[in-house]
Amino acid sequence: MPTPSHRRELYTVAQVRALDRRAIDELGVPGFELMRRAAWAALSSLRRHWPQARRIAVHCGPGNNGGDGFLVAALAREAGLQVEVLALGDASTGDAGLARQAWRDGGGAVRLWQPDEALPEADVHVDALYGTGLRRAPEAPAAALIEAIHASGVPVLALDVPSGLDADTGQVPGAAIRATVTVSFIAAKRGLHTGHAVEHVGALELDALGLPETLWQDTAADAHLLQATHLPPRARDAHKGTNGHVLAIGGEHGMAGAIRLCGEAALRAGAGLVSVATRVEHLLALNAARPELMAHGVDGPQALEPLLDRAGVLALGPGLGQGAWSHALWLTALDSGKPLVLDADGLNLLAREPRRFTQAAVLTPHPGEAARLLDSTVAEVEADRFAAARTLAARCRAVVVLKGAGSLIAAPDGRLDVCPWGNPGMATGGMGDLLTGVVAALLAQGCDAWQAACLGAGLHARAGDCAARRGERGLVASDLLAPLRALGNGIDA
């Protein structure tokens, strides 16, 4: 098995295929032996997750993923399970052909899938249709089988990749298996961790098939999963001036809540001082609700400039709007050259007036904002979130947090991390405002842009998971503030 570090490493499909080829050609592990090991790993996962299962249906495609399925079927029958095999075609080639013959040699029958026929009765369905080989929508017969499996309501174990899911991008171009458990082989595929993939993989496991550490030594991962971390303890003689000063700018008419959430998140993430520049009519509410925020009414750039002079880091955009007042503050803030986090309408204004940043900058777009910044569409962004995040980071010369299921953090030099935490309950107003404040606070405390974005995205998502323990539906942004403080101090929330 690879060292624990490989549990964080994510690879493209091309890289995984090269590793597979290297295991065969350089390490001398035959392809059929790899298939046999994958089948053992899959059966072990099945028995672990469904120890009471007695009947399984294995659905095999024409390629090597189907070969894995035939060997799972053979091993399961040897273990005393009742097994039925459905295949999409009447022939398999190469190692998959050997696996199909091994199933038949043991007396196993292969039933060809017919869309008008019922699925066999089963306690678990095993998906071995396509694996990493499919990057388009499945054709009609396969799509019908996938839909029938889904409609059965029976748990599904997917081998390597849920069929119909693009393992490179996480895109689902057509029908796709919704697995209860996915056991992936050799190396983690990056596309299984972001976008629509998170709805399809279920519980995700990785088995390296007993291959030696040398296999990975010369292959740099395309991306990495974030680790759960926090800032070190503060020096005992620390004071508010040593922990940074964040200026949160935003809160157009009717949007005081956004800038308050941003400022309060910056406080909870450890900033020593947090000022707020907003509309004057919001001051009473802000001072009453959170007196620790130093709220200032600003009517234009002249009133903003002295606040900029005193601040170390800017959080620009929550509730900012896009009118004349908003644009004037936005332009003045960007021209100050201060390190900043840009979100919401700060990003929409950037889409209208693009620039490359010379100061430390973190952009936190959702797919719609990213599409505007790239002069693209949401569908195109979601079709390859990795490419979109990297392109935007390079174009703006900033670290980018592309939000969504499996948020991506991309640097201008191509580095990319994937956030493995977060939940659907966080799909509600104000969550992005919190993230802006958290990342700004980490910048203010000495993190560089990459560190602040990675740590901030991780703390924000983990706090969301803590808050969701009482249920995802009804979760609101302010529910994250208490666990955010605990997690930021290394305390289990």
Long-range contacts (C-beta under 8 A, 24 or more apart in sequence): 1-208, 1-210, 2-208, 2-211, 2-213, 2-215, 2-216, 3-213, 6-187, 6-188, 6-208, 6-216, 7-188, 7-206, 7-225, 8-224, 8-225, 8-227, 9-187, 9-188, 9-216, 9-221, 9-224, 9-225, 10-188, 10-189, 10-190, 10-193, 10-221, 10-222, 10-223, 10-224, 10-225, 10-418, 11-187, 11-188, 11-189, 11-190, 11-219, 11-221, 11-222, 12-168, 12-189, 12-190, 12-222, 13-132, 13-167, 13-168, 13-189, 13-191, 15-187, 15-219, 15-221, 15-222, 16-132, 16-186, 16-187, 16-189, 17-132, 18-219, 19-186, 19-187, 19-215, 19-216, 19-219, 20-186, 22-215, 23-186, 23-211, 23-215, 27-211, 27-212, 27-214, 27-215, 29-211, 31-64, 31-94, 31-95, 32-95, 32-98, 32-99, 34-185, 34-186, 34-209, 35-64, 35-67, 35-68, 35-71, 35-95, 35-96, 35-99, 36-71, 37-209, 37-210, 38-68, 38-71, 38-159, 38-160, 38-185, 38-207, 38-209, 39-68, 39-71, 39-72, 39-74, 39-75, 39-99, 40-75, 41-183, 41-185, 41-207, 41-209, 42-68, 42-72, 42-126, 42-157, 42-159, 42-183, 43-72, 43-75, 43-76, 43-79, 45-157, 45-181, 45-183, 45-205, 45-207, 46-72, 46-76, 46-124, 46-126, 46-157, 47-79, 49-155, 49-157, 49-180, 49-181, 49-203, 50-123, 50-124, 50-155, 52-123, 53-81, 53-123, 53-124, 54-81, 54-82, 54-123, 55-81, 55-82, 55-83, 55-84, 55-120, 55-121, 55-122, 55-123, 55-124, 56-81, 56-82, 56-83, 56-84, 56-122, 56-123, 56-124, 56-125, 56-126, 57-83, 57-84, 57-85, 57-86, 57-119, 57-120, 57-122, 57-124, 57-125, 57-126, 58-83, 58-84, 58-85, 58-86, 58-125, 58-126, 58-128, 59-85, 59-86, 59-87, 59-88, 59-113, 59-125, 59-126, 59-127, 59-128, 59-129, 59-145, 59-149, 60-85, 60-86, 60-87, 60-88, 60-92, 60-100, 60-110, 60-128, 60-129, 61-87, 61-88, 61-89, 61-128, 61-129, 61-130, 61-131, 61-142, 61-163, 62-87, 62-88, 62-89, 62-91, 62-92, 62-93, 62-96, 63-92, 63-96, 63-130, 63-131, 63-133, 64-94, 64-95, 64-96, 64-131, 64-133, 65-128, 65-129, 65-130, 65-131, 65-132, 65-133, 65-159, 65-160, 65-161, 65-163, 66-92, 66-96, 66-99, 66-100, 66-128, 66-129, 67-92, 67-94, 67-95, 67-96, 67-97, 67-98, 67-99, 67-100, 67-128, 68-99, 68-128, 68-131, 68-159, 68-160, 68-185, 69-99, 69-126, 69-128, 69-159, 70-96, 70-99, 70-100, 70-102, 70-103, 70-128, 71-99, 71-102, 71-103, 72-126, 72-128, 72-159, 73-103, 73-108, 73-126, 74-99, 74-102, 74-103, 74-106, 74-108, 77-106, 77-108, 78-106, 83-108, 84-109, 84-111, 84-120, 84-122, 85-109, 85-110, 85-111, 86-110, 86-111, 86-112, 86-113, 86-119, 86-120, 86-145, 87-111, 87-112, 87-113, 88-112, 88-113, 88-129, 88-141, 88-142, 88-145, 113-141, 113-145, 115-140, 115-141, 115-144, 115-145, 115-148, 119-148, 119-149, 119-152, 122-152, 122-154, 123-154, 123-155, 124-154, 124-155, 124-156, 124-157, 125-149, 125-152, 125-154, 125-155, 125-156, 125-157, 126-156, 126-157, 126-159, 127-156, 127-157, 127-158, 127-159, 127-162, 127-163, 127-177, 127-179, 128-159, 129-163, 129-164, 129-177, 130-161, 130-163, 130-164, 131-159, 131-160, 131-161, 131-163, 131-167, 132-160, 132-161, 132-167, 132-189, 134-163, 134-164, 134-166, 135-166, 135-168, 135-173, 136-173, 136-174, 137-164, 137-173, 137-174, 137-175, 138-163, 138-164, 138-174, 138-175, 138-176, 142-175, 143-174, 143-175, 146-175, 146-176, 146-177, 147-175, 149-177, 150-177, 150-178, 155-180, 155-181, 156-180, 156-181, 156-202, 157-181, 157-182, 157-183, 158-182, 158-183, 158-201, 158-202, 159-183, 159-185, 160-184, 160-185, 160-189, 161-189, 161-192, 162-197, 162-200, 162-201, 164-200, 165-191, 165-192, 165-196, 165-197, 165-200, 165-201, 166-191, 167-191, 167-192, 168-384, 168-386, 169-195, 169-383, 169-384, 169-385, 169-386, 170-194, 170-195, 170-196, 170-197, 170-198, 170-385, 170-406, 171-195, 171-196, 171-382, 171-383, 171-384, 172-196, 172-197, 172-200, 176-200, 178-202, 181-205, 183-207, 185-209, 186-211, 187-216, 188-225, 190-222, 190-223, 190-386, 190-418, 193-225, 193-406, 193-418, 193-420, 194-385, 194-386, 194-404, 194-405, 194-406, 194-407, 194-408, 194-418, 195-382, 195-385, 195-404, 195-405, 195-406, 196-382, 196-405, 197-406, 198-405, 198-406, 199-405, 222-386, 222-416, 223-386, 223-408, 223-416, 223-417, 223-418, 224-416, 224-417, 224-418, 225-417, 225-418, 225-420, 226-409, 226-417, 226-418, 226-419, 226-420, 226-421, 226-454, 226-457, 226-458, 227-458, 228-458, 228-462, 229-455, 229-458, 230-455, 230-459, 230-487, 230-488, 230-489, 230-490, 231-270, 231-442, 231-445, 231-447, 231-455, 231-488, 239-272, 240-272, 240-273, 241-272, 241-273, 242-272, 243-270, 243-271, 243-272, 243-273, 243-444, 243-445, 244-271, 244-272, 244-273, 244-312, 244-313, 244-441, 244-443, 244-444, 244-445, 244-446, 245-271, 245-272, 245-273, 245-274, 245-275, 245-310, 245-311, 245-312, 245-313, 245-444, 246-271, 246-273, 246-274, 246-275, 246-311, 246-312, 246-313, 246-314, 246-315, 246-437, 246-440, 246-441, 246-444, 247-274, 247-275, 247-276, 247-277, 247-307, 247-308, 247-310, 247-311, 247-313, 247-314, 247-315, 247-338, 248-274, 248-275, 248-276, 248-277, 248-314, 248-315, 248-316, 248-318, 248-436, 248-437, 248-440, 249-276, 249-277, 249-278, 249-304, 249-314, 249-315, 249-316, 249-317, 249-320, 249-329, 249-330, 249-333, 250-277, 250-278, 250-315, 250-316, 250-317, 250-318, 250-319, 250-320, 250-321, 250-344, 250-345, 250-346, 251-276, 251-278, 251-279, 251-282, 251-318, 251-319, 251-320, 252-279, 252-319, 252-320, 252-321, 252-323, 252-325, 252-326, 252-345, 253-279, 253-281, 253-321, 255-318, 255-319, 255-320, 255-321, 256-282, 256-285, 256-286, 256-319, 257-319, 257-430, 258-318, 258-319, 258-344, 258-430, 258-433, 259-286, 259-318, 259-319, 259-433, 260-285, 260-286, 260-289, 260-290, 260-293, 261-318, 261-430, 261-433, 261-434, 261-437, 261-477, 261-478, 262-315, 262-318, 262-433, 262-434, 262-436, 262-437, 262-440, 263-290, 263-293, 263-315, 263-437, 264-290, 264-293, 264-437, 264-478, 264-481, 265-433, 265-434, 265-435, 265-436, 265-437, 265-438, 265-441, 265-480, 265-481, 265-484, 266-315, 266-437, 266-438, 266-440, 266-441, 266-444, 267-292, 267-293, 267-437, 267-441, 268-438, 268-481, 268-484, 268-485, 268-488, 269-437, 269-438, 269-441, 269-442, 269-456, 269-459, 269-484, 269-485, 269-488, 270-441, 270-442, 270-445, 270-488, 271-440, 271-441, 271-444, 271-445, 272-444, 274-437, 274-441, 275-307, 275-310, 275-311, 277-303, 277-304, 277-307, 277-329, 278-319, 279-325, 298-329, 299-325, 300-325, 300-328, 300-329, 301-328, 301-329, 301-331, 301-332, 304-329, 304-332, 304-333, 305-332, 308-332, 308-333, 308-336, 308-338, 311-338, 312-338, 312-339, 312-444, 313-338, 313-339, 313-340, 313-341, 313-440, 313-441, 313-443, 313-444, 314-338, 314-339, 314-340, 314-341, 314-440, 315-340, 315-341, 315-343, 315-436, 315-437, 315-439, 315-440, 316-340, 316-341, 316-342, 316-343, 316-346, 317-341, 317-342, 317-343, 317-344, 317-345, 317-346, 317-347, 317-436, 318-343, 318-344, 318-432, 318-433, 318-436, 318-437, 319-344, 319-345, 319-433, 320-344, 320-345, 320-346, 320-349, 321-345, 322-348, 322-349, 339-443, 339-449, 340-440, 341-436, 341-439, 341-440, 341-443, 341-452, 342-398, 343-432, 343-433, 343-435, 343-436, 344-369, 344-432, 344-433, 344-436, 347-372, 347-373, 348-372, 350-396, 354-395, 354-396, 355-396, 356-395, 356-396, 356-397, 357-396, 357-397, 357-398, 358-397, 360-443, 360-448, 360-449, 361-396, 361-397, 361-398, 361-399, 361-449, 362-398, 362-399, 362-400, 362-401, 362-439, 362-443, 362-449, 362-452, 362-453, 362-456, 363-392, 363-396, 363-398, 363-399, 363-400, 363-401, 364-400, 364-401, 364-403, 364-432, 364-435, 364-436, 364-439, 365-392, 365-400, 365-401, 365-402, 365-403, 366-402, 366-403, 366-404, 366-432, 367-402, 367-403, 367-404, 370-400, 370-402, 386-410, 386-416, 389-416, 390-414, 390-416, 398-449, 399-449, 399-450, 399-452, 399-453, 400-453, 401-435, 401-439, 401-453, 401-456, 401-457, 403-432, 403-435, 407-457, 407-461, 409-450, 409-453, 409-454, 409-457, 411-449, 411-450, 415-450, 417-454, 419-457, 419-458, 419-461, 421-458, 421-461, 421-462, 421-464, 421-465, 422-461, 422-464, 422-465, 423-464, 423-465, 423-468, 423-472, 424-472, 425-464, 425-467, 425-468, 425-471, 425-472, 425-473, 425-474, 425-475, 426-461, 426-464, 426-468, 426-475, 428-475, 428-476, 428-477, 429-477, 430-476, 430-477, 430-478, 431-460, 431-464, 431-477, 431-480, 433-477, 434-460, 434-477, 434-480, 434-481, 434-484, 435-460, 438-484, 459-484, 459-487, 459-488, 460-484, 462-487, 462-493, 463-487, 463-493, 466-493
